Amino acid sequence: MAKVLLINPPFNISKENYDSSISVGLLCLASYLDQKGIEVKIIDCVRQKDHLNLISQELVNTDLVGLSVMTTQIPSALEISKIIKDFNRDLPVIWGGLHPTFFPKDTASHDLVDIAVIGEGEETLLEIIQGQPLDQIKGIAFVEDNKTRVNPERPLLGINSIPLPNWNLIPREILDNLDLIPTHTSRGCPHRCTFCVNAIRKNRWRGRNSQDVLKDLEIIKNQWFFKDKPIRFWDEDFFVDKQRSLEIVQGMIKNGFNMKWETTIRADYLDDQFMDDPFLADLKKSGCYLLSFGAESGSDVILKKLKKGITVDQIINSARRCLKHGIIPQYSFMVGLPGETRKDINMTIKLIDQLIKLDDQVQILGPQAFRPYPGSVLYAECLASGWSAPESLEGWKKVVKDELNYLSPRNFPWLDDVDLVESLEAYVRFGAHTIKSALSSTIKTNKILKLSFILLCKIRWKLKFFKWPIEFKIARRAVVKT
């Protein structure tokens, strides 16, 4: 029987919340392989101490190694891949995740990577383990006869064919330190937002049936190490199927699960036609304490450009209705899109101000800098402006070395005010919220320095003055690994 080692490499920033959850994708992959009779071991370098020694110990009895790689994990993923190849040059190293999915040819061309997996990896990795000829496996890229070959993509997997998470596959030291229990009830999204991975990848929505979701929750409830910990449904869009979501919510109430939980939702779902007050009341009764919205912008022009299908008025309405029922509304925003004007950004700042003034409970994530992904209309606009992405893993390694996110806005030629785009997230996080909320940030640094930075941010936010963000640049150096 083959033995597979699955690795989640470290990121390049220190954040406490990385220690408090786990990689749902890696858990799903491991659970699928385990169900098929494959021996699986997970090493989560983000959350396990001395991970390099753990990897070295496991390599002795491993037949294949898979790494889940986002772009900001590339430097550490390359380091780990080198350790593997130095141990045994013939031991297969497979990269999956978002970066290999969007850049399969560049990934597979590196001499430390044998195969790049494109998209969902369950069936693909199983076929690789079973020894099927690489040219017959859909959804991979690999080198053959000194040329990088990219095979046709694999159809999406039906989510009901994926087993429920097997928590026994997660190292105990991680389970003991979990603050938030991650699981998911669906994959994909039916909406077509121009910036989103799901729309670009045509990742249609597939929901697990309500009975299996309730079974998953029953399993979680009966694990003593999950006692009194909240659940996060890491769905892209939990409420697509209204009847299914009602069955899940009412099932939680009927079964007396008494579990706190949070998930994602669209602002237009809070319109009365979709989610009336009795529905929201049941949400609260079932244990829902937070709903996370992708607001993205305070400009209706930009929302239309993004094909969000929502308006600023609907965003504000969603906050009011959540607060009415004692549910925390959380909103994510972005700035720095091609074609976005300073007026548009100011409208986003204004909307954030409006939301926060509704109630201290309102949470804001971002605005993060826009991230261009290959295959989108926005990506084509970025290329037309003169921007280009690195063409190798080594190139990406240099680009993300000192970055908090996927790409630095400083590389975007369409931006007129790079400092604003780069620093606005920090000024919202530490300046727009209460001092208590800002101090609870997951960024690790000296408390006195953090408080000093918070006070400066609060002054900037009150004055809406964001030029010359010197203190941001100093603080940024303190949280990025060099």
ZAMI-75922 format. One record per residue: residue in one letter; x, y, z of N, C-alpha, C, O, CB in turn. Coordinates in steps of 0.05 Angstrom, whole numbers, plus 5000, padded with zeros to 4 digits. Each point is the difference from the previous one (the first is absolute). Glycine has a CB too. Example, Ala and Ser with C-alpha at 12.3 -4.5 7.8 and 13.67 -1.06 7.14 Angstrom:
REM ZAMI-75922
A526448865156498250245000501850245000502150005013494149775012
S503150444961501650245001498550225014501050225004501449654953
***
This chain:
REM ZAMI-75922
M501749765000498350245000501750255000501950025016494549735008
A503050434958501650254998499650175025497950015012501749974938
K502550175057499950195021500550284989502050054987499549605047
V496750534972500150274989500450205023498749995021498449884940
L504750325035500550225019498950264987500950084979503249695041
L494050354994498850264991501150225017499949985025495949794958
I505150455005501350215014498750274994499550074977504949675023
N495250425021499150284997502450175007500650025024494549884986
P506350234971502550155006499350255016497850105000504349724959
P499950305054499650255015499550234981500950004977502149835060
F495750384973499750254986502450185007501749925017493250044982
N505250284989502350175006499350225020501550205001500249704953
I496150085061499450195021499349855025499149774999499450584967
S501749795057499349885025497250095008499650245006505349745008
K493249844987497350075008498949795019500149764994499150494963
E499849835066499149815020497649834990499749775008502050555027
N496749804947497649854992500749764983498349824997499150615005
Y504949574986500949764986500249765019499849774991502650524975
D498149765059500349795020497349905009499849785013504550415001
S493549954981497549955013498049854982497749955008503150455020
S500049544947498249854982501749804984502349965007494550444990
I502049484983501549814983499350044971498150144993502149535046
S501350194943499550014972497749804993500549765001504450374990
V492849975002497749834994500649844975499349764999497650575023
G504349794958500649864975501749765004499649794988500050644988
L502549615041501849775005498649785016500549764995503450565005
L494449765018498549805016498149844981499749765003500650535038
C498449854941498249864981501549814982499149774996497950635004
L505349684991501749834983500949765015499949774990501650634984
A499449645050501049785017497749805006500449764999503150545021
S494149814986497749835007499249834976499249775003499250575030
Y501749784943499349854976502049774995499149784994499050654986
L504549635022502049794996499849785021500249764994502850584985
D496549745045499649815022497749814995500249765005501750585027
Q495949774958497749834993500749804978498849784999498250605014
K504949694970500849834978502149805008501149854983497850514985
G501849635058501949815009502950094999501849845003495049824984
I503750605008502750104999500850105028498550155013500949984938
E503049805058501050105025500950294997501750054983499749485031
V497550645002500650294997501050125026499149945022497350094943
K505650145032501150155023499950304992500950074978502049545037
I496150565003500050294996502050135018500249955024495050034963
I506450205001501850185015499250284993500350084977503549585025
D495350495017499250284996502150185011500150055024495049834978
C506750214981502350165008499250275012501550125016501249664949
V494950315029499050255011499449985029500350195016497849934940
R501149645053499049965027501649805016499449965024496250164958
Q506449745007501549815014502950095004501350084981495849565001
K503950355042502750075006502049804989499349764997499150485044
D504049854953502149824990499149844976500649764998501150215049
H496950164934498849864978502149884981499549794987496650515017
L506249834993502049894982501149735009500449824984500850655003
N499249515039500849745012497849794997500649764995502450485037
L494549844972497849824996499949894972499549764995497950485040
I503049944945500049914972502349804995499649804988498450654998
S504449625024502349824995499549735012500849804988502250605013
Q495749585022499449755013498049834983500349764998500750455047
E497049934944497949864985500949904972498949814989497850475036
L505449854964500849934973501049714997499949894979501350595015
V499849415028501149734999498049804990500749814985502350315053
N494549904970498049814992497850114982497749915001503249865042
T499850444941498050134983500449944971502349984990497550395043
D498049584952500249944972499450244982500850004976497849545035
L500150665000499350244984499550235019498849965021499349764941
V502750525030499650245016498450204985500650074977503749855047
G493550184988498450214988500150265017499849995024497249664956
L503450575006500050265014497750184989499650024976505549955030
S493550155013497950194993501250285001500950095021495449614997
V503750434959501650254997498450244990499050004978505049715014
M495950495025499150274992502550164993502249925007493650065022
T503850244957502450144990501950095021502449984997494750184966
T501949945060501850095021501249775016501650045019495650374985
Q502249344988501349775012502349904982501449815008494350075015
I504750234954502049904981502849985011501349794997495950404967
P503850025049502849985011500349765019502049854997498450644999
S497849465022500249785019499449734986501249805007497650515031
A499449704942499449754986502449904984500549764997494750385000
L506350054991502449934986502249895019501449814993497650544973
E501149775058501949905020499449725008501849835002498950645014
I496849474988499149735008500449814977500949775005495750435027
S502849884944500449824977502949934996500649784992495450434986
K505849985028502949944998500849805021501649824994499250644988
I498149565042500649815021499249724991501449805004498050555032
I498349634952498949744990501849894978500849765001494550385010
K505450024970501749914978502849935008501349824989495950454980
D503949885051502649935011500049735014501949865000499150645005
F496749445007499749745014499849774980501349805002496550435036
N500649814941499649804980499050134974497750094998501249565037
R502950374946499450144975497649874986498650144984506249995011
D494749625009497849864986497350015014498049904990505549804992
L496550425042497550025015498250214987500850234999501549625044
P495350084947498350194985499150235018499149965022499449674949
V501850615018499150255014497850124983500450084977504150005045
I493049944990497750104985499150265013499750015025498949524963
W501150684996499050255010497150034991499449974977505250245022
G493649865020497350074994499350265014501650125013497149404981
G498850575002499150255013499750224979500149954976502249925066
L497350374968499350234982502250074981499550044976497650135059
H505449844974502150094982500549804977500050084977502150165061
P498249504968500349814977497550004982500349944976502749795053
T494750324982497650014984500050224979499349964977498249845061
F503450444971500150224981502550014984500050124978497250135054
F505049644978502550004985501249724998502249955010498650525006
P497849344972500849724999502649964985501749845009493650034994
K505050264975502449964983502550105015502149865001495150184957
D502750205053502350115015500749835024502349965006496450504980
T499249435027500549835024501349744992502049925012494050295010
A502949654959501049744992502850014987501449804999493950054995
S505450394996502650034986502350015020502349964992495450284971
H501849805063502150025019501149725006498549815002499450605018
D504849574983501249745003499549875028500649775003502950384965
L495350005050499349885026497149905001499149885020504250425001
V495249754957497249924999499649794978500850054977497750415041
D500349324988499649794980497350044986499849964975502949735052
I495250384987497450034989498650245013500150035024499649474966
A498850664994498350215010497149914996499249924978504250445013
V495049655030497249934999498350254995500450205014500449405017
I497450394950498350224993497249965011498749804994504050284964
G496450105059497349985011499849815023501949955014496350174941
E499449765048499549815022501749754997500349894978495050295026
G505949745018502149804998499349715008501749834998501250545010
E494749585002499449745011500449774980501649835004495150405026
E501849784948500149794980502750004986501149794994494050245000
T506050215001502550024986502349875016501549844989496950584990
L501849645046502249895017499649705003502049855000498450595024
L497249474978499549715002501049854975501349795002494750305027
E503550024947501049884976503050004998501249814989494550334988
I505650085033502950015000501149785018501949864993498050644999
I498949475032500849805019499749724989501749825004497150485033
Q499049664948499549744988501849934977499949784989495450285025
G506350134977502049954979498950024972501349894982500949835050
Q495650424964499050034973502050164983501350185011493949785006
P505049994957501850164983499350305002497750074998502949534971
L501550565034499550295004498650124977498450195004505649835024
D496549894948498650124977497149944999498550114983505849864992
Q494849855042497149935001498650115024497649965003503549634972
I500350565042498850115024499250294995501650174993501249535036
K494650354974499050284995500750185024500149915023496249904949
G504250445021500450205021502850005012500450065023495049884987
I506750004973502750025010501850134979499350014976500049595053
A503050504980502150094982502649865008500449965024497450504969
F503849474988502549865006502050034977499250084978498349585051
V504950274975502150024980500449734987500349795013502050585011
E497649624949500449764985501750064975499350184985496249635031
D506750054982501950054977500950295000500150124979497749514995
N502850475050501150275003498050224992500750234996503749594995
K493050115007497950194994497849985021499349785009501750204941
T498050255059497950005020497349964987499250154982503550165047
R495949484980497549934989497750065020500349945023501949704949
V495750495018497750065016497649844989499050054978502750415034
N497349345004497849834991497450155002499750205014502949405001
P495350304971497350115003499150005029500849835015498150024938
E499450345054499150025028498049785007498749894982502150605016
R499049455027498249805011497350125006499950225011504149525007
P493850124976497450105009499850025030501449865015496649934945
L500350395049499850045029498849765014498449854988501050645004
L501549465032499249775015497450065015499750225012505149644993
G493349954995497550045015500749995030501249825010496149974953
I501850415052500850035028498949775017501249935020499050564974
N497549394998498949785017501649744997499649815014496050404981
S506349794986501849774997502650035017501649825001496550104953
I502150325058502350055018499249935028497950105010503950274960
P499749475045499249925027500050245019501350204995500549344996
L496850435031500150205020502850015012501449804999493750145012
P505850294999502750035010500649785022498549955018501350544972
N502649395007501049815020501950155018502450034993497049574975
W499650485055501650165018502449855012501950135010494050125001
N504149494988502249845010502650044983502149925009494649755008
L503050454959502350044983501550265007502250044990495449714974
I501250415053501250265008501749955025499149885019497150394961
P506449815019501749975024498750115025498750215000505349814971
R496349835051498650075025500850285010498350145011501649375000
E502650574986500950265010498550224986499750225012504849594997
I494550154966498450204986497250005011498950225005503949734954
L496049825044497349985010499750135027498050135006501449444968
D502650395043499950115027500050305000499050135019503349464998
N498950534962500450294999497950144983500250254996504649685012
L493349934981498150124982498250205016499049935021501049664950
D499650655018498150195011497550004983497850075010506050215008
L496449644957497850014982500049744984502049934987498150585010
I497649355003499949744987499250044971497850094994501049685049
P502950164938499350054972498849754987500949785003502850554994
T494149714988498949794984498650144976500050254999499449435041
H499550174942498650134978497749824991500049765002504250474983
T493749905004497649864991499650024970498249874989499850235055
S503850054942499750024971502750094989501850095014493350034990
R505049864969502350104985499050174977497849954989505049655024
G498850604980499350164977498050225006499150045022501949574950
C498250535006498150225002498650044973501349984979501650245057
P494549844964498650044975500250284988499250044977497649625039
H504450524999500150284991502650054984501949845002495450305038
R502850084945502150034981501750255004500850144981496349634987
C503650295057501650235006502649994985501449795000496650245046
T502850194940502249994981502749955013501949924986495450384986
F503049765054502649975013500349735014502349945008497750564999
C497949344995500049775018501149754987499549954976496550255046
V505449654994501149754992497949814989500449874980503250185054
N494149934979497949824992498950064973499449824984499550125064
A500750324946499050084974502149944978499349904979497850465043
I505449714984502149954980500349714994500449924977502050495039
R497449425005500449724997497449854992500049754997503750285036
K494150124964497449884995499349785020499149784993501650324958
N499949975074499649815022497150025010499450145019505549914994
R493449804974497250025006499449905028501549865013497550064939
W498750185058499249935028499149725002498349904984500550585024
R502249375013499149735005499649985030502050045015500449774945
G495250135050499549995028499649725011498849834987499150605008
R503349525028499649755014497149995010499050215009505949765005
N493849804985497250005009499850065030501949955015497049714949
S498850445045499750105027500449775021501050065022495950294961
Q502349415010500349775019503049955006500749965023495149844960
D505950214996502949965005501250235015501849965016498449774942
V498950515037501050235015499449975030501750055017497750254942
L498149625047499349965028501549775012500650005024494850184966
K505249624994501649775010502950105007501149925020496249754952
D503850505011502650125005500050165026501949985016498950044934
L497150135054499850165024499749835025501150065021496950304953
E500649415023499749815023502849895007500649975024494749914961
I506350054995502749905005501750215015501349935019498449784939
I500150545032501550215013499250045029501650035018498950194937
K496949785049498950055027500949785020500450065024495650164955
N504549545011500749785017503049975005500949835015495149944969
Q505650415004502950005005500650185024499450245000501649694951
W500149965070500450155025501850244996499850205014499449385011
F502850404956501950224997498750234984501350214998502549465003
F493850304989498650224987497950135019498650184991502149594965
K499250155068498050105018500150305003502150125005498149455020
D497450564971499750295004501550174979500450245004498949675044
K501649964930501450164980498150054976498549824993505949985021
P495750444975498250074977500949864974502349914997496850535025
I499049544960500449874974500050214978498550195001499349395015
R504050394965499950164976499549834976501549824993501850515027
F494449724966499549864975501550164978499350224993496149615022
W506850054975501750134980498949984972501449944981502549985049
D493550124967498749994974500550274986500350215013496249465003
E503550334957500150254985497350145002499850245000503649574969
D494450035033497350115001498249795013498849834986502050464973
F498949725067498549805015497049994993498849795000504550285037
F495650164956497150024998498949984971497750094995502550195045
V501349624941499149994972497349854998498150104988506749904997
D495149775027497549845000498550075026500749905022501449724950
K495950555026498650105023498749775016500150005025499050434951
Q499749385011498749775014502049845015499549925023497050074942
R505849965023502149845013501050145025500349885021501149934935
S499150455041501050155024497950015022500749995023502250294946
L494649745024497849995020500049745014499749985025497650334948
E503149475012500049735012502349975020499749885021498249934937
I504450305034502449995018499550165025500549905022502550044939
V496050305036499550185023497949885019500449985024500850424948
Q496649515016497949885017500849745012499149935022497550304949
G505149625015501149755011501850055024499949845019499849954936
M501850425044501750075023498350075024500749935023502950244946
I494249975026498250075022498649755011500049965024499350504956
K499649385002498649765008501749815016499149885019498050174941
N505449915031501849815013501450125025501449865014499449934942
G498650465050501150125024503150025000501249965021494849875003
F505150224953503050004998501250225018502149965011497649864942
N498950415048501050225018502950064994501750025018495149835017
M503850194939502750074991500150274987498350064983502749455011
K501050655013500450264987501249954972501849844997498750405048
W498649914935501149964973499950264984498450185005500249344997
E503150494978500150224981500449904972500949774996501050535040
T497449864944500449924972499850244982499850235009498249325001
T502050404964499950214979497250044989498349825001506550084988
I494750345001497450064988500250254982501950155003495849665038
R500550224941499950234982498250225012498049935014502949774946
A499750555035498450225011497149994989498250075015506050204989
D495449654971497350004989498349785012497550014998504350184960
Y499449615055498549795013498550115024498149885010505249784974
L497650575027498750125023497650174992498650125017505749885006
D495150014951497550134991497649835011500349755002502050444956
D495549945048497749865011499049774983499049805010499850625012
Q501549614951499049794982501449735004498849794995500150574972
F503649655041501549755003500149915030499449785006503450354954
M498050055057500449935028498350195018500850225006503949614985
D493050075017498250175016500849985029501949865008494350074960
D502350225049500750015029499949735014501749945016496650534984
P499649364994500049745013502549834993501049855017494050174981
F505950004977502449864992502450105016501549835011496750114942
L502150325049502250115016499849935029502049955014498350424954
A497349625042499649925028500849715005501249945021495050394982
D503249504978500949725002503149984998501249845014494450014965
L505650325004502950004999501250055027501749865010498150304942
K499250055061501050085026499549775021501749935016497550564973
K498449405010499349795018501749754997500649865020494750314979
S505649774976501649774995502950035009501549805001495550104960
G503850355046502750045009501750184982502350055006497449525015
C499150524957501550184982500650275013498250135009499749654951
Y504750295042500750255014501350194981500350245007500349515035
L500250164933501450184982499449924971500149764994503650335040
L495850104949499749964971502150174985500250245006494849654999
S506449994977502250134986499250074971499249824985504149935044
F496950504964499150104974502450094983501950125011493750025009
G504349814954501950124982498850264989498649994980503349565008
A498750675025498950264992501650124976498950104981499549985066
E504349904956502050074979500350304996502350105000496649474978
S499050585018500350294994497650165009497849895004504949994956
G497850385045497850185007499150164976498350185002503549855043
S499249894931499250144975498249814984500949784993503450495007
D493349824994498349834983501149964972499549804988496650375038
V505650024965501349974974501949765001500049844981499650665010
I502049485030501949785002498549745005500849794989502750535029
L494449684999498549765004498849894974500049764996498950405050
K500350024937499049914973502349894983499649804987496750555016
K506049784998502349914985500849725010500949834984500750645010
L498249485032500749745011497849794996500549765005502250485029
K495049844956497749824996499249875026499449765001502150164952
K498550245068499249905027497149955002499249825015504650435004
G494549894966497249965002498850115026497849925007502849684965
I500850585041498950135024500550304998501550104983499449495045
T497850564990500350295001500950095028500049845019496550224945
V504450195037500950115026497650005020500449935023503150354954
D494149785013497750005018499549725011499249985024498850404949
Q502449425011499549725010502149935021499449855019498650024937
I504450235041502149955020499250125027500249875021503350124943
I495750265036499150135024497649865012499949965025501950484958
N496349485001497649865009500749745013498849925021498650304943
S504649645025500849745011501150045028499649835018501349994936
A500650395050501250055027497850065020500049905023504150284956
R494049995013497850075019498349765007499349975024500650484956
R499649375002498349775005501549805018498849875017498850204939
C505049895039501649835017500050105029499549855019503450024942
L497650395042500250125026497349985015499949965024503750354960
K494249725001497349975011499649735014498649985020499750334945
H503049495024499649735011502449905016500249775007497050134954
G504650295046502249935018502249834987501449855013495450175024
I503550014936502049854985502150214991499350214990497449434995
I505950295018502150184993500350004969500449784989502050145055
P497550314943500550014971503050074995501050185012494249964979
Q506149704992502850044994500350054970498849854984502649855055
Y500150514953500150074972502950014990501850125013494050144992
S504849624972502650024988499950204976498050014986503149515028
F501050634983500250204979502749974985501949885010495150445016
M503149804950502550014985500350274986498050134995501849374998
V502650575002500650254985502349944981501349795002497150515036
G502149894944502349974981499349854975501849904987501050105052
L494650004953499349874975500750174976500050255002496349515022
P504350134953500350164976497450154993497949885000505649794983
G496850585012497650174994498750125025498250174997501149544964
E501650225063498950125024501250275004502550034999496849515022
T499150664985500950275005500350065029499049855017498850304941
R503450085049500250085028497250055011499549965024505150254968
K493649894991497350045009498749745008498649995021501050404948
D500949405016498949735007501149915027498649895017501050004934
I503150155053501249925025498850165024499549895021504749994954
N495450375020498850175021497249905007499250025023503550384962
M495849514996497449895005500149745016498349955016500150264941
T503749645039500449765016500650075029499049885019502749874941
I500150455043500650105027497550105014499649955023505050174962
K493750035000497550105011498249785009498850015022501650394949
L499349395012498349785007501049855025498449935018500350024934
I503950015050501149875024499450175025499249895020504549914952
D496550465025499350185022497149975008499349985024504250344961
Q494749674995497249975006499449745014498449995019500650284940
L502249515032499549745012501049995029498549905018501949894937
I501950315050501249995027498350175019499749945024504949984957
K494450315009498450185017497349885007498650105019503850294961
L496749415005497449875007500249865027498150005016501049934935
D503349945054500349865025502949915002501349934980493949915020
D505950155025502849915004500349714992502249914996498350425041
Q497349524962500149714993500849954971501049794993495650135042
V502950284947500649974972503049964996501750155011494450134976
Q504749514998502849944995500750064970498449944982501549715055
I502450464959501050064973502649854995501950025016495950444985
L502449404977502449874991501050154975498550034981500049525037
G504050544983501050154977499750305005499750095023499249534946
P501050535009500149924972502849894992502050135003494450214986
Q503649415001502449884990500550104971498150084986501349525044
A503150394962500750074973498949794981500249765005503950495010
F494749844963499149824979502149804991502450084998494450284987
R502449395010501949804992499249894972497949884998503150005051
P500650164931499349914973500649704997502249915005498750554977
Y497049395009500349714995499749954970498250114987500149785059
P503449944942499949944972497249904991498849845015506150064986
G494250194976497549894989497750195004497849954989503849615020
S498750665005497850195005500250244981502250054989497649805059
V498050294949500050244984501850215013501450144986493949764998
L504750115042501650205015503049944996501750184998494749875035
Y504349694964502849924996500950114973502250094997497249495031
A498850404952500750104973500450305001501850114986495549534993
E501250515038500350285003502850065013501350194992493749875012
C505849775014502650045013502249964980501950165000496249685044
L501749964940502149954979500150234980502150094992497249425013
A498350604988499950224981501350255011500950174985494949634996
S504350225046501250245012503049995000501450195007494549855021
G505249724965502949975000501149825022502449965002497850484978
W498049465037500849825022500549724989498749924981498850365052
S504349574980500349724993500749845025501350115018500250014935
A497749635048500549835023502849874997500949964977494149965030
P506350005014502449844998499549754984497749904999503950285045
E500449714944499749774982501349745011500249814985499650514977
S501049695063501149765012499650015031499450215011504149754952
L496849805050499850005029502250175013499550125021498449424976
E504450464991502250165011499350304998500650155019502749494969
G495450434990499150284997497950075021500150225012500949764939
W497149845053497950055021501350015028499150155016497549624954
K505450065034501350005026501250275007499750095023501449424970
K500150624988501150275004497850205004500350185017503749704956
V493950105012497850205001498650005027499350215011500149744940
V500149815060498449985025501749995025498949985022497749784952
K506050255023501849975023499250185024499949925022503749964946
D495950385026499450195021497250114998499450235009505449904992
E493449714989497250094996498149865019500349775007500750324945
L496950065057497949905017498049844983498749825011502050565021
N499049694943497949884983501249894974502450004996494350325024
Y501549584963500649874975501950164982501949904989493749875014
L503850494994501750184984500150285012498050085013500849654946
S503450405038500250275010498850204981500549994976503749885048
P494250324986498950214983502150174986499550134980496649885050
R506449984981502150164989500849904972501350144985500449955061
N497449674947500549894973497850064981500149924977502549725044
F495350514987497750054983500250274987499750215014497549505016
P503350304944500350264986497550174998500250244994503449544981
W494050115029497650154998499350175024498150165000500349484970
L503150325052499450155025501350275000502350044993497349525031
D498850644985501050285003501150055028501850165004495049994961
D502049715055500850045028500549735013498349895013499050544990
V505149474993500749735010500050005030499149805012503750124948
D498250295053500150015029497249975012499749865020504450434978
L493949834991497349985010499049724998498949895019500250594968
V501249404990499049724995501449815019498849825011500350294941
E503549935053501649825016499450035030500149805014503450224951
S495950225044499850055028497150015011499649995024504650264972
L493849784986497350055009498949785018498550065019500850204939
E501449495036499149785017500850045029498449955018501849744942
A502350395044501050045027498650235014499449985024505049844962
Y495150394999498750235013497149955007499050115019504150184955
V495649535011497349925007500149815024498550045019500050014933
R503249755046500249805022500650125027498849935020502649744946
F500550525034501050115025498950275007500250095023503949654970
G494750404987499150275005497050035000498950175015505149984964
A494549695006497150034998498549865023497950095008502649944942
H500749765060498749855022500750115027501750185002498349414969
T498950305050500650085027502949915007501149824987494050155026
I506150165006502749925008500149715010501949854994499050635019
K497049445002499949725009500049814977501449805001496050355039
S501049914939499949834977502749994986500949794991494250315004
A506150135002502550024986502249855014501749874988497050574994
L501349575045502049865016499749694997502049865004498150525028
S497549534961499649714997500949904973499749764994496450285037
S505150134953501049924974501949765003501449985020498250494963
T500449354997501749765001502950054993501649825001494349924988
I504850515003502750064994501749995026499350125020499350174941
K503649565038501749975023502150225000501650034982497749475018
T500750665022502150205003499850105029498249935015501650204936
N502150045057500050125027497550165005499250164983505849855015
K493749955025497450135006500250315001498250144991500549455035
I503550514985500350295001500350124972498850204994503449755051
L499449914938500350094972497349984986499350184984505549675016
K493749945005497449974987498150225008498650114983502149395016
L499250575027498350215010500850274988498250164992501149585051
S503250314955501050254988499150024971499150214990504849805040
F496349774956499249994972496950044997499150144983504849555006
I494650195030497150035000499250295003498250094986501449445033
L501750615000499350285005500550174975498450184994502749765055
L501150014937500650154976497949944978499150174986505849825026
C494449754986498049924981497350135005498650084982503849495012
K496850455032497550125007499950304992497950104992501649575046
I502750464965500250294992499750024970498550174990504549935049
R498449734947499850004970497149954991499050134982505849725015
W494049955016497249924991498150235006498250064983502849455025
K499250625015498250225006500350234981498150124992502249745056
L502250204944500550224981499849914971499950174982503250035052
K496749544962500049894972502450104985499950074976495049905024
F507450025014502550104988501949764998500949905021498550574997
F501249444958501649754997502650044984501349804993494449965008
K505150494995502550054985502449945018499950025024497850334948
W504549595015502649955014499749815023500550075023500950394964
P497949295008499549805021502649885012500449764997495250134981
I506050285033502649915010499849795022501449805000500450654988
E496349605031499749815022499049734990500749795012498450595019
F499449614948499149754988502349844989500349765005495350454984
K506249934997502349864988501849895021501249794997498550514963
I500649855062501749905022498749755013501449805005500450675003
A495649554997498649785013499949764982500249775009497050555016
R502649724949499949784981502549835001499949754998497250534973
R505249855032502649865001500149815025501449805000500850584976
A496349705045500149855025498549744998500449825016500050605008
V497749554957498349764999500749814977499049784998497550495024
V505249824959500749844978502649865005502050135009495750174960
K502549445027502449855004502050084979499450014976498149615044
T505050444988502150074981502249795000501950034985497050465021
***
